[in-house]
C-alpha cells in the first residue's frame, strides 16, 4: 500500500483475527535469522582482528642443494663410434663403472700398437741422447788434454827462450871481450911495427904480432857469429811460442766446436724425447677414453645417443645420469618488487606437487601438508623470466621432506613475512599495496654493529 490516506486501517481493523495474518505476522523465524546475522557479524569482526602472517607466494621446482648433485650428461672428450653398451636405462652405476665402449674414427689413431711404438721411439731417442752425452764427455776430455799439452809445450818453449836470452847475454859479453882483445892486438901490432921501423925490433917480432892480430880478428868474427846465432835462437823460440799457441788454439777451438755441435744435437734430441713422451702420454690417455665411465654413483636416466655403430663428435651428449646421493632443495622465483623482503635464513613453507595440502598461507601453523624450508641463496642477477631465483633448503627444525620427491617436480612456496591483523591484510590486498618491508633480527643486529 502507498499509505497516502490519513485513515490508518491497522488502527481500526485487528489483523490478528484473520487466519492468513496470523500465519504471517506471528512467525518468529526472522528473529533467529537476525540473531544469526548478528552473531556472524560479531565473529567476523573478531576474525578481522586476528593475526595474519604476510607472505610471498611463488612457483618453483625441486632441485639439489649442491651443483655436483644435479642431473648431468656424460660427454666424450674425443670423437668416436659406439661399439658396445654395458648399462641400460634406469640402472644404478657406481663411480668409475664402464657405461659404453667406443672406437676411433680418425685414421691417425687406427694403429692398435700406437702406444707401444711411440714408447719404442722414446727408448731409441733416449739412447741417442746418451750417445751424444758420451760424445760431449769425450770431447771435454780431449779439450782438457789439449790444454794440458799446450801448457807444457808453452813452458818448454819459454824455457828455451829463457836459455836463448841467457846465451845472447853470454855471447854479447864474449863479443865485448873479443873486441877488447882485438883492440889490444892492433895496438901491440902498431907499436911493434913502429919500433921495427925505428930499428928497435926485429922483423920476426912484427910477424908474430901480425899473426896474433889475425888470430884475434878471427876469434872476434867467430864470437860475433855466435852472438848473431844466439839472437836467432831467441827469435826462433818466440816464433815457436806463437806457433804452439796458434796450433793448439786451432785444435782446442775445433774440439770445442765439435762439443757444442754434440751438445746442440743432444739438446735437440732431448726436446724430441720430451715431445715423444708428451705424445705417448696423450696416446695412453686417449686409449683410456675409449671406455666412457660414470663420473659419480647414480642412475642412468636416458641414453641420449643410442644404438651401435653411431659416430659422434667430441663434447656430444651421450648419456644422462642422476646422482644417487643428493641433498634436496627448491628453487623458486620472486618478483623484483618482493626481492627486498627476502633474506637469507628466513623460513618458508613449501607445498609439493602430489602431496595434498590444506594451505592457510597466513596461518602456517594450521596448514596441513606443507613443509618447512630456509632461504640459503638469493640470485644476484634477474632470470630470463623477469624474476629473481631463490634457493631453499630443508628446515632442520621442521618435518623431514617426503623421500619420494624427485628432482624436477613442482612446488609452491610461501615466504612468511610480518604478522598483521586480517583487516590490514584485506585492506592491503584491496589497494594492491606490497607487503610491509622488514629486516630479520639478525640483520638488524648486524647493521647496528656496522654503524658503530
Buried (B, 14 or more C-beta within 10 A) or exposed (E): EEEEEEEEEEEEEEEEEEEEEEEEEEEEEEEEEEEEEEEEEEEEEEEBEEEBBBBBBBEBBBBBBEEEBBBBEBBBEBBBBBEEBBBEEEEEBEEEEBBBBBBBBEEEBEEEEBBEEBBEBBEEBBEBBEBBBEBBEBBBEBBEEBBEBBEEBBEEBBEBBEBBBEBBEEBBEBBEEBBEBBEEBBEBBEEBBEBBEEEEBEEEBBEBBBEBBEEBBEBBEEBBEBBEEBBEBBEBBBEBBEEBBEEBEEBBEBBBEBBEBBBEBBEEBBEBBEEBBEBBEEBEEBBEBBEBBBBBBBBBBBBBBEEEEEEBEEEBBBBBBBBBEBEBBBBBBBEEEBBEBBBBEBBBBBBBEEBEBEBBBBEBEEBEEBBBBBBBBBBEEEEEEEBBBBBBBBBEEBEEBEEEBEBEBEBBBBBBBEEBBBBBBEEBEEEEEEBBEBEEEEBEEEEEEEEE
